[in-house]
Amino acid sequence: MIGEFIAPRRLGRDFRWLLASSWTSNLGDGIALAAAPLLIASLTSSPLLVAAGAMMQYLPWLLFGLLAGAVADRHDRRRLVMLANGLRAVIVLALVAVLVTGHATVWMVLATAFLYGTAEVFADSAGSTLLPMLVGPADLGIGNARMQAGYLVANQLAGPPLGAFLFALGSFWPFLLQVLCVALAVVLISRIAHTPVPDRGAGTATTHAIREGLTWLRHNAPVRTLVIIILVFNITWAAPWSVLVLYATERLGLGPVGYGALTTATAVGGMISVFAFGWLERHVSFSTLMRVCLSAEVLMHLGFALTTSPLVAFAIMFGFGLYAFVWGTISTTVRQRLVPLELQGRIASVNMVGVFGGLVIGQFIGGLLAQSFGLTAPWWFAFAGSALTLAIVWRPITAIAAAPPVREG
């Protein structure tokens, strides 16, 4: 009964392997979500370098994101995910070796983050195309909700406190467990049946394939606007999140375990929303849900700018989880329904360039603001920027949600 609720049988056997692989990989990444900032903070007290830790992992999206999308549309996507995740495991294993010897420096950790992020670009670009290949358009909403649930349980709920706990035992332990999780994810996704390579784009030059995807995006207003919204809101979101570890430890007075628990509060709220997504999808329009989610984001930034109370911070993070993962499920579902199968990799990569490009820009801004004006300055920047953006996109959201799904020929 529980298994049927989590992964309905109608979605198929391959969906269950995909879900299991995603959950396992997310557990490893969730462990590093808390352990990596703690490692960097133990090696430097500079807010700019702390922010650079996440920035180096996301920067590869700006450099290789479009290339990865074109590659995903021209090759076996399942094998690409396996290869890229295998490389991620090797990269983290090298970091473990350095940590065990006790010779790690902040620059080594930043280099590792960049290499890991580069492999992740290709893994995520190919991985994002698998769900539309395994389930029908009508089931994309529930499929994405279950993928989001795995992200919440493993990446946000279980991973961060486990990573913080293991880091307290020794700096290399959380990363060693991350290696094991990513390696197991490779094994699980290998059980998926062969995924066909779309005919369109085969034998086409990579640069031409990239231009084709960008041209399609330029002429599709709903998807184009959605990418712009994601870009701008990630800039405002990432600015304060880049120094969250310092905000939590210095302004809120939380220790390493408390910092991990703060991120876990997001998962608790998110669990409620993603498992309620089926009901929400049936009873509330996507346009209303999108406006509610973005409005809540604006209020969250204001709340963090004003509070010094850990309890209030935990409540805000719980509320963040309630709306953030509804937004993530809706935006992914809308995009997948509107994009032809042969373009899924390229358009998903453009979307991810917007996501991580926004994170890189926002983290850099956040680090500078925190170093120059204090730890609350990034929150005030995020509040003002997100409020202005929401006012601009309030009406276009209707066209995005109402756009008809693509019909595959």
ZAGU-506480 format. One record per residue (C-alpha): residue in one letter; x, y, z; residue number from 1. Coordinates in steps of 0.1 Angstrom, whole numbers. Example, Ala and Ser with C-alpha at 12.3 -4.5 7.8 and 13.67 -1.06 7.14 Angstrom:
REM residues 2
<node rest="A" c1="123" c2="-45" c3="78" nr="1"/>
<node rest="S" c1="137" c2="-11" c3="71" nr="2"/>
***
This chain:
REM residues 409
<node rest="M" c1="0" c2="0" c3="0" nr="1"/>
<node rest="I" c1="28" c2="25" c3="9" nr="2"/>
<node rest="G" c1="48" c2="14" c3="-21" nr="3"/>
<node rest="E" c1="18" c2="20" c3="-44" nr="4"/>
<node rest="F" c1="13" c2="55" c3="-29" nr="5"/>
<node rest="I" c1="49" c2="65" c3="-33" nr="6"/>
<node rest="A" c1="54" c2="50" c3="-68" nr="7"/>
<node rest="P" c1="20" c2="41" c3="-84" nr="8"/>
<node rest="R" c1="22" c2="9" c3="-104" nr="9"/>
<node rest="R" c1="8" c2="27" c3="-135" nr="10"/>
<node rest="L" c1="40" c2="47" c3="-137" nr="11"/>
<node rest="G" c1="59" c2="15" c3="-145" nr="12"/>
<node rest="R" c1="89" c2="-5" c3="-133" nr="13"/>
<node rest="D" c1="115" c2="18" c3="-149" nr="14"/>
<node rest="F" c1="100" c2="48" c3="-130" nr="15"/>
<node rest="R" c1="106" c2="29" c3="-98" nr="16"/>
<node rest="W" c1="143" c2="23" c3="-107" nr="17"/>
<node rest="L" c1="147" c2="60" c3="-116" nr="18"/>
<node rest="L" c1="130" c2="70" c3="-83" nr="19"/>
<node rest="A" c1="153" c2="47" c3="-63" nr="20"/>
<node rest="S" c1="184" c2="60" c3="-80" nr="21"/>
<node rest="S" c1="173" c2="96" c3="-75" nr="22"/>
<node rest="W" c1="166" c2="91" c3="-38" nr="23"/>
<node rest="T" c1="199" c2="74" c3="-32" nr="24"/>
<node rest="S" c1="219" c2="101" c3="-51" nr="25"/>
<node rest="N" c1="200" c2="128" c3="-32" nr="26"/>
<node rest="L" c1="210" c2="113" c3="1" nr="27"/>
<node rest="G" c1="246" c2="116" c3="-7" nr="28"/>
<node rest="D" c1="242" c2="152" c3="-19" nr="29"/>
<node rest="G" c1="221" c2="160" c3="12" nr="30"/>
<node rest="I" c1="250" c2="148" c3="34" nr="31"/>
<node rest="A" c1="273" c2="171" c3="16" nr="32"/>
<node rest="L" c1="248" c2="200" c3="18" nr="33"/>
<node rest="A" c1="256" c2="205" c3="54" nr="34"/>
<node rest="A" c1="291" c2="190" c3="55" nr="35"/>
<node rest="A" c1="306" c2="210" c3="26" nr="36"/>
<node rest="P" c1="298" c2="245" c3="41" nr="37"/>
<node rest="L" c1="310" c2="233" c3="75" nr="38"/>
<node rest="L" c1="343" c2="221" c3="59" nr="39"/>
<node rest="I" c1="349" c2="254" c3="42" nr="40"/>
<node rest="A" c1="340" c2="274" c3="73" nr="41"/>
<node rest="S" c1="365" c2="253" c3="93" nr="42"/>
<node rest="L" c1="392" c2="263" c3="68" nr="43"/>
<node rest="T" c1="384" c2="301" c3="64" nr="44"/>
<node rest="S" c1="364" c2="328" c3="81" nr="45"/>
<node rest="S" c1="359" c2="349" c3="50" nr="46"/>
<node rest="P" c1="322" c2="352" c3="39" nr="47"/>
<node rest="L" c1="333" c2="356" c3="3" nr="48"/>
<node rest="L" c1="352" c2="323" c3="3" nr="49"/>
<node rest="V" c1="323" c2="306" c3="21" nr="50"/>
<node rest="A" c1="300" c2="318" c3="-6" nr="51"/>
<node rest="A" c1="325" c2="307" c3="-33" nr="52"/>
<node rest="G" c1="322" c2="271" c3="-21" nr="53"/>
<node rest="A" c1="287" c2="268" c3="-35" nr="54"/>
<node rest="M" c1="295" c2="292" c3="-64" nr="55"/>
<node rest="M" c1="323" c2="270" c3="-77" nr="56"/>
<node rest="Q" c1="299" c2="240" c3="-78" nr="57"/>
<node rest="Y" c1="273" c2="260" c3="-98" nr="58"/>
<node rest="L" c1="297" c2="279" c3="-121" nr="59"/>
<node rest="P" c1="300" c2="249" c3="-145" nr="60"/>
<node rest="W" c1="264" c2="254" c3="-155" nr="61"/>
<node rest="L" c1="274" c2="287" c3="-171" nr="62"/>
<node rest="L" c1="303" c2="271" c3="-188" nr="63"/>
<node rest="F" c1="290" c2="238" c3="-199" nr="64"/>
<node rest="G" c1="252" c2="238" c3="-194" nr="65"/>
<node rest="L" c1="242" c2="244" c3="-231" nr="66"/>
<node rest="L" c1="268" c2="218" c3="-243" nr="67"/>
<node rest="A" c1="254" c2="192" c3="-218" nr="68"/>
<node rest="G" c1="219" c2="197" c3="-230" nr="69"/>
<node rest="A" c1="229" c2="192" c3="-266" nr="70"/>
<node rest="V" c1="249" c2="160" c3="-257" nr="71"/>
<node rest="A" c1="218" c2="147" c3="-237" nr="72"/>
<node rest="D" c1="196" c2="151" c3="-268" nr="73"/>
<node rest="R" c1="220" c2="131" c3="-290" nr="74"/>
<node rest="H" c1="231" c2="102" c3="-269" nr="75"/>
<node rest="D" c1="218" c2="75" c3="-246" nr="76"/>
<node rest="R" c1="206" c2="96" c3="-216" nr="77"/>
<node rest="R" c1="207" c2="67" c3="-191" nr="78"/>
<node rest="R" c1="243" c2="59" c3="-199" nr="79"/>
<node rest="L" c1="252" c2="96" c3="-197" nr="80"/>
<node rest="V" c1="238" c2="98" c3="-161" nr="81"/>
<node rest="M" c1="257" c2="66" c3="-151" nr="82"/>
<node rest="L" c1="290" c2="80" c3="-165" nr="83"/>
<node rest="A" c1="286" c2="114" c3="-150" nr="84"/>
<node rest="N" c1="277" c2="101" c3="-116" nr="85"/>
<node rest="G" c1="306" c2="77" c3="-117" nr="86"/>
<node rest="L" c1="329" c2="106" c3="-122" nr="87"/>
<node rest="R" c1="313" c2="125" c3="-93" nr="88"/>
<node rest="A" c1="321" c2="95" c3="-70" nr="89"/>
<node rest="V" c1="357" c2="95" c3="-81" nr="90"/>
<node rest="I" c1="361" c2="132" c3="-75" nr="91"/>
<node rest="V" c1="347" c2="131" c3="-40" nr="92"/>
<node rest="L" c1="368" c2="100" c3="-32" nr="93"/>
<node rest="A" c1="399" c2="121" c3="-41" nr="94"/>
<node rest="L" c1="387" c2="147" c3="-16" nr="95"/>
<node rest="V" c1="383" c2="120" c3="11" nr="96"/>
<node rest="A" c1="419" c2="110" c3="5" nr="97"/>
<node rest="V" c1="431" c2="145" c3="11" nr="98"/>
<node rest="L" c1="411" c2="150" c3="42" nr="99"/>
<node rest="V" c1="423" c2="117" c3="57" nr="100"/>
<node rest="T" c1="459" c2="129" c3="53" nr="101"/>
<node rest="G" c1="451" c2="162" c3="70" nr="102"/>
<node rest="H" c1="465" c2="184" c3="41" nr="103"/>
<node rest="A" c1="433" c2="199" c3="28" nr="104"/>
<node rest="T" c1="432" c2="236" c3="21" nr="105"/>
<node rest="V" c1="402" c2="258" c3="12" nr="106"/>
<node rest="W" c1="416" c2="261" c3="-24" nr="107"/>
<node rest="M" c1="416" c2="223" c3="-27" nr="108"/>
<node rest="V" c1="380" c2="222" c3="-16" nr="109"/>
<node rest="L" c1="370" c2="249" c3="-40" nr="110"/>
<node rest="A" c1="386" c2="230" c3="-69" nr="111"/>
<node rest="T" c1="368" c2="198" c3="-59" nr="112"/>
<node rest="A" c1="335" c2="217" c3="-58" nr="113"/>
<node rest="F" c1="341" c2="230" c3="-94" nr="114"/>
<node rest="L" c1="350" c2="195" c3="-108" nr="115"/>
<node rest="Y" c1="321" c2="179" c3="-90" nr="116"/>
<node rest="G" c1="298" c2="206" c3="-103" nr="117"/>
<node rest="T" c1="311" c2="200" c3="-139" nr="118"/>
<node rest="A" c1="302" c2="163" c3="-137" nr="119"/>
<node rest="E" c1="268" c2="172" c3="-121" nr="120"/>
<node rest="V" c1="260" c2="194" c3="-151" nr="121"/>
<node rest="F" c1="260" c2="164" c3="-175" nr="122"/>
<node rest="A" c1="243" c2="141" c3="-149" nr="123"/>
<node rest="D" c1="214" c2="165" c3="-143" nr="124"/>
<node rest="S" c1="210" c2="175" c3="-180" nr="125"/>
<node rest="A" c1="205" c2="139" c3="-190" nr="126"/>
<node rest="G" c1="187" c2="129" c3="-159" nr="127"/>
<node rest="S" c1="160" c2="156" c3="-163" nr="128"/>
<node rest="T" c1="149" c2="141" c3="-196" nr="129"/>
<node rest="L" c1="143" c2="106" c3="-183" nr="130"/>
<node rest="L" c1="109" c2="111" c3="-166" nr="131"/>
<node rest="P" c1="91" c2="124" c3="-197" nr="132"/>
<node rest="M" c1="104" c2="93" c3="-215" nr="133"/>
<node rest="L" c1="91" c2="69" c3="-189" nr="134"/>
<node rest="V" c1="56" c2="83" c3="-180" nr="135"/>
<node rest="G" c1="28" c2="100" c3="-200" nr="136"/>
<node rest="P" c1="20" c2="137" c3="-199" nr="137"/>
<node rest="A" c1="-9" c2="132" c3="-175" nr="138"/>
<node rest="D" c1="14" c2="116" c3="-149" nr="139"/>
<node rest="L" c1="42" c2="141" c3="-151" nr="140"/>
<node rest="G" c1="28" c2="161" c3="-121" nr="141"/>
<node rest="I" c1="26" c2="131" c3="-98" nr="142"/>
<node rest="G" c1="59" c2="118" c3="-111" nr="143"/>
<node rest="N" c1="77" c2="151" c3="-104" nr="144"/>
<node rest="A" c1="60" c2="153" c3="-70" nr="145"/>
<node rest="R" c1="75" c2="119" c3="-61" nr="146"/>
<node rest="M" c1="109" c2="129" c3="-74" nr="147"/>
<node rest="Q" c1="106" c2="160" c3="-52" nr="148"/>
<node rest="A" c1="96" c2="139" c3="-23" nr="149"/>
<node rest="G" c1="127" c2="119" c3="-26" nr="150"/>
<node rest="Y" c1="147" c2="151" c3="-28" nr="151"/>
<node rest="L" c1="130" c2="162" c3="4" nr="152"/>
<node rest="V" c1="134" c2="130" c3="24" nr="153"/>
<node rest="A" c1="170" c2="123" c3="13" nr="154"/>
<node rest="N" c1="186" c2="156" c3="4" nr="155"/>
<node rest="Q" c1="169" c2="179" c3="29" nr="156"/>
<node rest="L" c1="155" c2="158" c3="57" nr="157"/>
<node rest="A" c1="178" c2="129" c3="63" nr="158"/>
<node rest="G" c1="210" c2="141" c3="46" nr="159"/>
<node rest="P" c1="219" c2="175" c3="63" nr="160"/>
<node rest="P" c1="217" c2="164" c3="100" nr="161"/>
<node rest="L" c1="235" c2="132" c3="91" nr="162"/>
<node rest="G" c1="262" c2="151" c3="73" nr="163"/>
<node rest="A" c1="266" c2="176" c3="102" nr="164"/>
<node rest="F" c1="268" c2="147" c3="127" nr="165"/>
<node rest="L" c1="294" c2="128" c3="107" nr="166"/>
<node rest="F" c1="314" c2="160" c3="102" nr="167"/>
<node rest="A" c1="316" c2="164" c3="140" nr="168"/>
<node rest="L" c1="331" c2="129" c3="141" nr="169"/>
<node rest="G" c1="357" c2="136" c3="114" nr="170"/>
<node rest="S" c1="358" c2="158" c3="83" nr="171"/>
<node rest="F" c1="361" c2="129" c3="59" nr="172"/>
<node rest="W" c1="333" c2="107" c3="71" nr="173"/>
<node rest="P" c1="303" c2="125" c3="54" nr="174"/>
<node rest="F" c1="321" c2="126" c3="21" nr="175"/>
<node rest="L" c1="330" c2="89" c3="22" nr="176"/>
<node rest="L" c1="293" c2="81" c3="27" nr="177"/>
<node rest="Q" c1="285" c2="104" c3="-2" nr="178"/>
<node rest="V" c1="308" c2="84" c3="-24" nr="179"/>
<node rest="L" c1="289" c2="52" c3="-15" nr="180"/>
<node rest="C" c1="255" c2="67" c3="-21" nr="181"/>
<node rest="V" c1="264" c2="81" c3="-56" nr="182"/>
<node rest="A" c1="280" c2="48" c3="-66" nr="183"/>
<node rest="L" c1="248" c2="29" c3="-55" nr="184"/>
<node rest="A" c1="227" c2="53" c3="-76" nr="185"/>
<node rest="V" c1="247" c2="43" c3="-107" nr="186"/>
<node rest="V" c1="239" c2="7" c3="-101" nr="187"/>
<node rest="L" c1="202" c2="14" c3="-96" nr="188"/>
<node rest="I" c1="198" c2="35" c3="-127" nr="189"/>
<node rest="S" c1="215" c2="8" c3="-147" nr="190"/>
<node rest="R" c1="184" c2="-14" c3="-142" nr="191"/>
<node rest="I" c1="163" c2="10" c3="-163" nr="192"/>
<node rest="A" c1="156" c2="-5" c3="-198" nr="193"/>
<node rest="H" c1="175" c2="11" c3="-227" nr="194"/>
<node rest="T" c1="162" c2="46" c3="-234" nr="195"/>
<node rest="P" c1="161" c2="55" c3="-271" nr="196"/>
<node rest="V" c1="180" c2="84" c3="-285" nr="197"/>
<node rest="P" c1="156" c2="108" c3="-303" nr="198"/>
<node rest="D" c1="162" c2="108" c3="-340" nr="199"/>
<node rest="R" c1="162" c2="146" c3="-343" nr="200"/>
<node rest="G" c1="197" c2="160" c3="-338" nr="201"/>
<node rest="A" c1="215" c2="127" c3="-346" nr="202"/>
<node rest="G" c1="245" c2="136" c3="-368" nr="203"/>
<node rest="T" c1="239" c2="173" c3="-363" nr="204"/>
<node rest="A" c1="267" c2="196" c3="-352" nr="205"/>
<node rest="T" c1="266" c2="205" c3="-315" nr="206"/>
<node rest="T" c1="266" c2="242" c3="-321" nr="207"/>
<node rest="H" c1="237" c2="238" c3="-345" nr="208"/>
<node rest="A" c1="218" c2="217" c3="-320" nr="209"/>
<node rest="I" c1="223" c2="244" c3="-293" nr="210"/>
<node rest="R" c1="211" c2="271" c3="-317" nr="211"/>
<node rest="E" c1="181" c2="251" c3="-325" nr="212"/>
<node rest="G" c1="171" c2="248" c3="-289" nr="213"/>
<node rest="L" c1="177" c2="285" c3="-282" nr="214"/>
<node rest="T" c1="156" c2="294" c3="-313" nr="215"/>
<node rest="W" c1="127" c2="273" c3="-301" nr="216"/>
<node rest="L" c1="129" c2="289" c3="-267" nr="217"/>
<node rest="R" c1="130" c2="324" c3="-281" nr="218"/>
<node rest="H" c1="97" c2="317" c3="-300" nr="219"/>
<node rest="N" c1="79" c2="300" c3="-271" nr="220"/>
<node rest="A" c1="68" c2="328" c3="-248" nr="221"/>
<node rest="P" c1="55" c2="307" c3="-218" nr="222"/>
<node rest="V" c1="87" c2="286" c3="-214" nr="223"/>
<node rest="R" c1="109" c2="317" c3="-221" nr="224"/>
<node rest="T" c1="91" c2="337" c3="-194" nr="225"/>
<node rest="L" c1="93" c2="308" c3="-170" nr="226"/>
<node rest="V" c1="131" c2="306" c3="-175" nr="227"/>
<node rest="I" c1="134" c2="343" c3="-168" nr="228"/>
<node rest="I" c1="114" c2="341" c3="-136" nr="229"/>
<node rest="I" c1="136" c2="312" c3="-124" nr="230"/>
<node rest="L" c1="168" c2="331" c3="-132" nr="231"/>
<node rest="V" c1="158" c2="363" c3="-113" nr="232"/>
<node rest="F" c1="143" c2="346" c3="-83" nr="233"/>
<node rest="N" c1="174" c2="324" c3="-80" nr="234"/>
<node rest="I" c1="196" c2="355" c3="-79" nr="235"/>
<node rest="T" c1="175" c2="370" c3="-50" nr="236"/>
<node rest="W" c1="173" c2="336" c3="-32" nr="237"/>
<node rest="A" c1="210" c2="327" c3="-35" nr="238"/>
<node rest="A" c1="222" c2="361" c3="-21" nr="239"/>
<node rest="P" c1="213" c2="353" c3="15" nr="240"/>
<node rest="W" c1="216" c2="315" c3="12" nr="241"/>
<node rest="S" c1="253" c2="319" c3="2" nr="242"/>
<node rest="V" c1="261" c2="329" c3="38" nr="243"/>
<node rest="L" c1="234" c2="310" c3="56" nr="244"/>
<node rest="V" c1="259" c2="290" c3="76" nr="245"/>
<node rest="L" c1="274" c2="322" c3="90" nr="246"/>
<node rest="Y" c1="239" c2="337" c3="95" nr="247"/>
<node rest="A" c1="229" c2="306" c3="115" nr="248"/>
<node rest="T" c1="260" c2="303" c3="136" nr="249"/>
<node rest="E" c1="267" c2="340" c3="143" nr="250"/>
<node rest="R" c1="233" c2="358" c3="142" nr="251"/>
<node rest="L" c1="211" c2="329" c3="154" nr="252"/>
<node rest="G" c1="237" c2="314" c3="177" nr="253"/>
<node rest="L" c1="233" c2="278" c3="163" nr="254"/>
<node rest="G" c1="260" c2="252" c3="162" nr="255"/>
<node rest="P" c1="269" c2="228" c3="134" nr="256"/>
<node rest="V" c1="240" c2="204" c3="143" nr="257"/>
<node rest="G" c1="216" c2="233" c3="147" nr="258"/>
<node rest="Y" c1="226" c2="246" c3="112" nr="259"/>
<node rest="G" c1="218" c2="211" c3="98" nr="260"/>
<node rest="A" c1="185" c2="211" c3="116" nr="261"/>
<node rest="L" c1="176" c2="245" c3="102" nr="262"/>
<node rest="T" c1="178" c2="231" c3="66" nr="263"/>
<node rest="T" c1="159" c2="201" c3="77" nr="264"/>
<node rest="A" c1="129" c2="223" c3="88" nr="265"/>
<node rest="T" c1="125" c2="231" c3="51" nr="266"/>
<node rest="A" c1="121" c2="194" c3="43" nr="267"/>
<node rest="V" c1="94" c2="189" c3="70" nr="268"/>
<node rest="G" c1="73" c2="216" c3="54" nr="269"/>
<node rest="G" c1="81" c2="203" c3="19" nr="270"/>
<node rest="M" c1="70" c2="168" c3="28" nr="271"/>
<node rest="I" c1="35" c2="181" c3="35" nr="272"/>
<node rest="S" c1="33" c2="200" c3="2" nr="273"/>
<node rest="V" c1="46" c2="174" c3="-21" nr="274"/>
<node rest="F" c1="24" c2="146" c3="-8" nr="275"/>
<node rest="A" c1="-5" c2="169" c3="-10" nr="276"/>
<node rest="F" c1="4" c2="179" c3="-46" nr="277"/>
<node rest="G" c1="-21" c2="156" c3="-61" nr="278"/>
<node rest="W" c1="-50" c2="172" c3="-42" nr="279"/>
<node rest="L" c1="-36" c2="207" c3="-50" nr="280"/>
<node rest="E" c1="-33" c2="199" c3="-87" nr="281"/>
<node rest="R" c1="-70" c2="188" c3="-88" nr="282"/>
<node rest="H" c1="-84" c2="217" c3="-68" nr="283"/>
<node rest="V" c1="-62" c2="248" c3="-73" nr="284"/>
<node rest="S" c1="-51" c2="263" c3="-107" nr="285"/>
<node rest="F" c1="-14" c2="263" c3="-115" nr="286"/>
<node rest="S" c1="-15" c2="301" c3="-119" nr="287"/>
<node rest="T" c1="-29" c2="306" c3="-84" nr="288"/>
<node rest="L" c1="-3" c2="283" c3="-69" nr="289"/>
<node rest="M" c1="25" c2="300" c3="-87" nr="290"/>
<node rest="R" c1="15" c2="334" c3="-75" nr="291"/>
<node rest="V" c1="11" c2="321" c3="-39" nr="292"/>
<node rest="C" c1="45" c2="305" c3="-40" nr="293"/>
<node rest="L" c1="63" c2="336" c3="-53" nr="294"/>
<node rest="S" c1="45" c2="359" c3="-28" nr="295"/>
<node rest="A" c1="56" c2="336" c3="1" nr="296"/>
<node rest="E" c1="92" c2="339" c3="-11" nr="297"/>
<node rest="V" c1="91" c2="377" c3="-8" nr="298"/>
<node rest="L" c1="77" c2="375" c3="28" nr="299"/>
<node rest="M" c1="103" c2="348" c3="37" nr="300"/>
<node rest="H" c1="132" c2="372" c3="29" nr="301"/>
<node rest="L" c1="116" c2="400" c3="50" nr="302"/>
<node rest="G" c1="111" c2="377" c3="79" nr="303"/>
<node rest="F" c1="148" c2="366" c3="79" nr="304"/>
<node rest="A" c1="160" c2="402" c3="76" nr="305"/>
<node rest="L" c1="141" c2="411" c3="108" nr="306"/>
<node rest="T" c1="144" c2="382" c3="131" nr="307"/>
<node rest="T" c1="172" c2="371" c3="155" nr="308"/>
<node rest="S" c1="152" c2="343" c3="170" nr="309"/>
<node rest="P" c1="161" c2="306" c3="161" nr="310"/>
<node rest="L" c1="125" c2="296" c3="167" nr="311"/>
<node rest="V" c1="112" c2="322" c3="142" nr="312"/>
<node rest="A" c1="139" c2="311" c3="118" nr="313"/>
<node rest="F" c1="128" c2="275" c3="120" nr="314"/>
<node rest="A" c1="92" c2="285" c3="114" nr="315"/>
<node rest="I" c1="102" c2="305" c3="83" nr="316"/>
<node rest="M" c1="122" c2="275" c3="70" nr="317"/>
<node rest="F" c1="92" c2="253" c3="76" nr="318"/>
<node rest="G" c1="70" c2="277" c3="56" nr="319"/>
<node rest="F" c1="97" c2="278" c3="29" nr="320"/>
<node rest="G" c1="94" c2="241" c3="25" nr="321"/>
<node rest="L" c1="56" c2="243" c3="21" nr="322"/>
<node rest="Y" c1="57" c2="265" c3="-9" nr="323"/>
<node rest="A" c1="92" c2="260" c3="-25" nr="324"/>
<node rest="F" c1="86" c2="224" c3="-35" nr="325"/>
<node rest="V" c1="51" c2="231" c3="-49" nr="326"/>
<node rest="W" c1="68" c2="257" c3="-71" nr="327"/>
<node rest="G" c1="95" c2="232" c3="-81" nr="328"/>
<node rest="T" c1="70" c2="206" c3="-91" nr="329"/>
<node rest="I" c1="48" c2="230" c3="-110" nr="330"/>
<node rest="S" c1="76" c2="247" c3="-129" nr="331"/>
<node rest="T" c1="92" c2="214" c3="-139" nr="332"/>
<node rest="T" c1="58" c2="199" c3="-149" nr="333"/>
<node rest="V" c1="48" c2="229" c3="-170" nr="334"/>
<node rest="R" c1="81" c2="229" c3="-188" nr="335"/>
<node rest="Q" c1="81" c2="192" c3="-195" nr="336"/>
<node rest="R" c1="45" c2="194" c3="-209" nr="337"/>
<node rest="L" c1="54" c2="222" c3="-232" nr="338"/>
<node rest="V" c1="87" c2="210" c3="-247" nr="339"/>
<node rest="P" c1="89" c2="184" c3="-274" nr="340"/>
<node rest="L" c1="107" c2="152" c3="-264" nr="341"/>
<node rest="E" c1="136" c2="157" c3="-288" nr="342"/>
<node rest="L" c1="143" c2="191" c3="-272" nr="343"/>
<node rest="Q" c1="139" c2="181" c3="-236" nr="344"/>
<node rest="G" c1="177" c2="180" c3="-229" nr="345"/>
<node rest="R" c1="185" c2="214" c3="-245" nr="346"/>
<node rest="I" c1="156" c2="233" c3="-230" nr="347"/>
<node rest="A" c1="161" c2="217" c3="-196" nr="348"/>
<node rest="S" c1="198" c2="228" c3="-198" nr="349"/>
<node rest="V" c1="188" c2="263" c3="-206" nr="350"/>
<node rest="N" c1="165" c2="263" c3="-176" nr="351"/>
<node rest="M" c1="193" c2="249" c3="-154" nr="352"/>
<node rest="V" c1="217" c2="276" c3="-167" nr="353"/>
<node rest="G" c1="191" c2="301" c3="-155" nr="354"/>
<node rest="V" c1="189" c2="283" c3="-121" nr="355"/>
<node rest="F" c1="226" c2="280" c3="-115" nr="356"/>
<node rest="G" c1="235" c2="312" c3="-133" nr="357"/>
<node rest="G" c1="212" c2="329" c3="-109" nr="358"/>
<node rest="L" c1="228" c2="311" c3="-80" nr="359"/>
<node rest="V" c1="263" c2="321" c3="-90" nr="360"/>
<node rest="I" c1="253" c2="358" c3="-95" nr="361"/>
<node rest="G" c1="233" c2="358" c3="-63" nr="362"/>
<node rest="Q" c1="260" c2="341" c3="-42" nr="363"/>
<node rest="F" c1="286" c2="365" c3="-54" nr="364"/>
<node rest="I" c1="263" c2="395" c3="-45" nr="365"/>
<node rest="G" c1="254" c2="379" c3="-12" nr="366"/>
<node rest="G" c1="291" c2="374" c3="-2" nr="367"/>
<node rest="L" c1="300" c2="410" c3="-11" nr="368"/>
<node rest="L" c1="269" c2="424" c3="7" nr="369"/>
<node rest="A" c1="276" c2="404" c3="39" nr="370"/>
<node rest="Q" c1="312" c2="413" c3="40" nr="371"/>
<node rest="S" c1="306" c2="450" c3="34" nr="372"/>
<node rest="F" c1="273" c2="456" c3="53" nr="373"/>
<node rest="G" c1="267" c2="426" c3="76" nr="374"/>
<node rest="L" c1="248" c2="393" c3="75" nr="375"/>
<node rest="T" c1="213" c2="408" c3="71" nr="376"/>
<node rest="A" c1="222" c2="429" c3="41" nr="377"/>
<node rest="P" c1="217" c2="400" c3="16" nr="378"/>
<node rest="W" c1="182" c2="393" c3="30" nr="379"/>
<node rest="W" c1="171" c2="430" c3="24" nr="380"/>
<node rest="F" c1="185" c2="428" c3="-11" nr="381"/>
<node rest="A" c1="165" c2="395" c3="-17" nr="382"/>
<node rest="F" c1="133" c2="411" c3="-3" nr="383"/>
<node rest="A" c1="134" c2="442" c3="-25" nr="384"/>
<node rest="G" c1="145" c2="423" c3="-56" nr="385"/>
<node rest="S" c1="119" c2="395" c3="-54" nr="386"/>
<node rest="A" c1="91" c2="419" c3="-46" nr="387"/>
<node rest="L" c1="99" c2="440" c3="-77" nr="388"/>
<node rest="T" c1="101" c2="409" c3="-99" nr="389"/>
<node rest="L" c1="68" c2="395" c3="-86" nr="390"/>
<node rest="A" c1="51" c2="428" c3="-95" nr="391"/>
<node rest="I" c1="64" c2="425" c3="-131" nr="392"/>
<node rest="V" c1="55" c2="389" c3="-137" nr="393"/>
<node rest="W" c1="22" c2="388" c3="-119" nr="394"/>
<node rest="R" c1="1" c2="389" c3="-151" nr="395"/>
<node rest="P" c1="23" c2="368" c3="-174" nr="396"/>
<node rest="I" c1="19" c2="339" c3="-150" nr="397"/>
<node rest="T" c1="-16" c2="333" c3="-164" nr="398"/>
<node rest="A" c1="-3" c2="327" c3="-199" nr="399"/>
<node rest="I" c1="24" c2="303" c3="-186" nr="400"/>
<node rest="A" c1="0" c2="281" c3="-167" nr="401"/>
<node rest="A" c1="-27" c2="281" c3="-194" nr="402"/>
<node rest="A" c1="-3" c2="271" c3="-223" nr="403"/>
<node rest="P" c1="-15" c2="239" c3="-241" nr="404"/>
<node rest="P" c1="8" c2="209" c3="-238" nr="405"/>
<node rest="V" c1="29" c2="198" c3="-268" nr="406"/>
<node rest="R" c1="16" c2="170" c3="-289" nr="407"/>
<node rest="E" c1="43" c2="145" c3="-299" nr="408"/>
<node rest="G" c1="40" c2="133" c3="-334" nr="409"/>
***
